[in-house]
Structure formats: C-alpha cells, structure tokens
Amino acid sequence: MVTFYRFRRCRLTSRAAAVHNRPNSLHDYVLRYRTGILDEWKRYPQATATCHIELQTMIDQRKLLLDAAERAIQYCNGLPDRRVAPLPRHIARIGELERPIPDDPCAPEEALALLDEIGSPASMAMAGPRFFGFVIGGALPATLAANWLATAWDQATGLHHITPMTAKLEQVSLRWLLDILGLPADCGGGFVTGATMASFSGLAAARYAVLKQAGWDADSDGLFGAPPINVYVSDEAHPAVTKSLGLLGLGRNRLQRLATDGQGRINTACLPSVTAPAIVCAQVGNVNTGSMDPVGEICERVKHKGIWVHVDGAFGLWAAASPELRPLISGVEQADSWATDGHKWLNVPYDCGISFVRDHEALRQVMTVSAAYLPPSDERDPSHYTPELSRRPRAVEVWAALRSLGRSGVADLIERCCAHARHFASGLENAGFEVLNDVVLNQVLVSFGDAKKTNRVIARVQQEGTCWVGGTLWQGHTAMRISVSNWATTNDDVERSLNAMIRAATTEKLPGCTGL
Ligand SMILES: Cc1ncc(COP(=O)(O)O)c(C=O)c1O
C-alpha cells in the first residue's frame, strides 16, 4: 500500500493537541488515519481546517483509484440489465448533492462514495446497449480504459515540446482517421469537443480562405468592411452548423437555404448558381433520417475559386469506414472541410469531435497561437489547430479505438448498428406501424398514428425503462426516433426493445411499472 503524504507539521499546538488528545503532527495524523481513527480526529474542525492541504496529499491513492475502478466496473456491468431511464426516486436524491460548500475537507473516498451512491442510479444509461436517443455512442472498453490512463497522465495537450507523446498520438490518429474515412491524406485537423466545434473550426478556415481569395485578411482585419460571403445551408442543416456560422459572424439569419427532398437531402436540381466568395454547407447523416447529401455532385456543381464546401458528417461520415456503406457518400472527399464526432459512432467517451481541413494552412492560420512563454516546435503543435490552447488529449481514446478495432472492426461496428436499425424498422413495420424514412444508415423514424398517440408511445417507452428513445417532428409528422450507435447493442437488445415499443403502442395501461 502506497500512502502519499508530506511530513509537514500542522498548525496545532502540542498543548491543544494534548488537551484534546488529537494529532499534533501530520505524521501523527497519518498513523491515526492508518489505524482507522480518522473519524475521531474529524471531531476537531480546527484541525481539519489547518490540515486540508496535507489531507489531499496523504491519501492512499491506490486504494482510492481501485475503489473508483471497482465502482465504475460495477456500473458498466450493470448497464445491460438495468432500466435505461433512472427512476424518479433516484432522480429525487440528486438534491442531496446540492449542499452549501463544506467548510472542512472530507476523505476523498467519502466524496467518491457519495457520487456513486447518488449519481450512478440517477444517471441515464446512455453508455448502455438500449439507449437509442439522439445520436449517442457508448465507450468501447479500450477507450474507457485509455481514458482512465490519459486522465492519470493529465497532459495539457497544446504544445509538442511539452507533451510530445500525446501530440504524436494526435498526429497518428489524424493520419489513421483520414485513411479510414477516405479523405485526402494531407488534410489538417484538430481534436475538439464535438461536431459543433469541428464545424466551427472548418468554417473558420473557410471564412478565412474565401475572403483571402477576395483580397481580404479576415484573421487580421475581422469582418467589418469585408466583402460579404454568400453562405448556403440546406433546409435540413443541423443547428450545430447554423450556430457555428452565427459564432463566426456570418449570421444565422442571413444564410441562404437550399431545398431538400423527402429524405432531407439537398435537391441538386434546385442548386442556385453560387458566386464567390461563398461557403456551401452539406451534410452526410441527417439527424432524423440518416440520409446523405450528394456531396460529390454538389462539389462538381459549385466548387470554383473562392467557393468552399463544408460537410457536417457528425455521424454519417463514418459510413466511409465501411466498404458496404461507402458508396452512399461517394464524392464526399471532394469537399474542403469535414466535421465528425468520435463520441458518436466511433464510441469513444465524451467529449471528442474532429475537424478535417483540406487547406491545412488555412486551419493553422486561424487557430494559431503564440506567445513568448509558449515554446515553439518544428513538430505539429496541437494548439495551432483547435480553438483551445489547453485541453485534454482527446486523441488518446481515438487511437485506442482504432488500434483495438482495426479497419475491419470499425467497419463491423458501423455495419452492425445499421443492421440493428433495419431490424427495428422491419419489426415495427411487421407489427403494423409506419416507418417514415428510408433506413439507409442507423436512424429509424416511426409513427404510431397521430401526434398524440406517437408522443404517448414515446413517453411510455421512456417510462417503462427497457430502452430509451426520443421524439421528433419529421416533415410535419410526429415520429419516434431510434438511433443505433452503441457498440454493445445486440440482437437481443433490439428484440427486447422492439417488444417494449410494441407493448407500449398496443396497451393503454403501462405494464410492469410498479415503483415508478
Ligand atoms: C448532423 C449533426 N451535426 C452536428 C451535431 C452536433 O454534434 P455535437 O453535439 O457533438 O456537437 C449532431 C448531433 O447529433 C448531428 O447529428
């Protein structure tokens, strides 16, 4: 057992210590801690207040981390069998975490136990195999383990000079990602919080590059007085893209909208003639239907000098990693920038998004950061490619996912999720319900009748707890959204969830819900 502590004397006088029979030195404290009389000592708040720094350093770190690992393992092991949404009585206990800031320290084990005892049952089982809401991946075992190790490393991955190992992992991961996604090998890229910031990054580079072509340096001179940029987004663009454009000063409301078809794809027959400077935003993976814009065709039609095509591929870009699905997005590699998520379909823990930019220098120009105290390097400095300077080394988990799955494992993960989505669609159709979209990827939209009935079914499914699905409005129809994005989902999970959905749609009274 390794115990970390410093032999610094606490500010307790020996007289006071003698009076109260309390420890008169840190060493004394440690001895008492080890012999299990910590609780007795805690009765002297004066002592705890003066010793709090020492307290943090004398913790038995090994025991604490093993305790955390045990608790996390128990949580993960429980995921396949637990109900997905937390029970109201577990949610009610969240309030116990909301206390005034304590004056005195407590043992870290105590803080951890509180988090686990209150937090774990009150969590939504998003990491589990039957959470089908939004587009949420789980965490592959290799990535969870890598995440723990990377957290222990605690590397602020901004500068190669300081953190060469995690900076190298970024470079390697980026190269592997470009390879597996079939994007140009010399793209620049950055590891950001999610697809929103990945689009932000790509579009920041786009803004700079198209204005540069027009003779304006937006990086130095900003947007006041700049030539206006024509920005196009589809009617079905994800709000992450419009938000990014808003943040970049391109205005959420001055965007020109492109018409879409019945699956939410840009209708290329309606493409206007685009004049530079311009940015055209396409997407692969509509958040409702999973459909893909015909990026290759769009690029052929609009790409000229000063016109940039950006692709939001938060989850849909992963189709490129599957030989079976790749034809769905053929031509996607012709774009100028791409945004995707690691935390969705690659199943790495939150938060992890990745931006790829063909014009490596444009990305570097807008993201570069320098100061006298930041040692430069001839190697790739991660902070020159992302909005953040200090951040965690997000590529560690990406590296672990790609290293452990390999090319075939990633393809299998993506294809398996799509097969489950088709299984859902056929099961619900066979039960007499209407599937509203062409199930081309991992997304299924189901109507159970009118809006009221469909919403009632969604609420029942969520409440019953076998699985979790959300709702949406798709081209005027209220629908249940099923998104299959988790590595751990099995055929049995799909069957159990199908049964729960069909039960919810065919029974008025909620079955088996005692304790809710
Ligand atoms: C198509 C699309 N773009 C962007 C996003 C936003 O991703 P993030 O939440 O990782 O920023 C999502 C999220 O579901 C999405 O589906």
The ligand as an SDF file (V2000), in Angstrom:
LIG
                    3D

 16 16  0  0  0  0  0  0  0  0999 V2000
  -25.6270   16.0010  -38.0980 C   0  0  0  0  0  0  0  0  0  0  0  0
  -25.1650   16.5320  -36.7690 C   0  0  0  0  0  0  0  0  0  0  0  0
  -24.3670   17.5930  -36.7310 N   0  0  0  0  0  0  0  0  0  0  0  0
  -23.9050   18.1010  -35.5710 C   0  0  0  0  0  0  0  0  0  0  0  0
  -24.2720   17.5540  -34.3620 C   0  0  0  0  0  0  0  0  0  0  0  0
  -23.7480   18.1450  -33.0860 C   0  0  0  0  0  0  0  0  0  0  0  0
  -22.7680   17.3170  -32.5490 O   0  0  0  0  0  0  0  0  0  0  0  0
  -22.0940   17.6050  -31.1300 P   0  0  0  0  0  0  0  0  0  0  0  0
  -23.2120   17.5020  -30.1480 O   0  0  0  0  0  0  0  0  0  0  0  0
  -21.0760   16.5350  -30.9800 O   0  0  0  0  0  0  0  0  0  0  0  0
  -21.5040   18.9710  -31.1600 O   0  0  0  0  0  0  0  0  0  0  0  0
  -25.1200   16.4490  -34.3540 C   0  0  0  0  0  0  0  0  0  0  0  0
  -25.5620   15.8550  -33.0970 C   0  0  0  0  0  0  0  0  0  0  0  0
  -26.3310   14.9250  -33.0380 O   0  0  0  0  0  0  0  0  0  0  0  0
  -25.5590   15.9050  -35.5830 C   0  0  0  0  0  0  0  0  0  0  0  0
  -26.3460   14.8240  -35.6310 O   0  0  0  0  0  0  0  0  0  0  0  0
  1  2  1  0
  2  3  1  0
  2 15  2  0
  3  4  2  0
  4  5  1  0
  5  6  1  0
  5 12  2  0
  6  7  1  0
  7  8  1  0
  8  9  2  0
  8 10  1  0
  8 11  1  0
 12 13  1  0
 12 15  1  0
 13 14  2  0
 15 16  1  0
M  END
$$$$
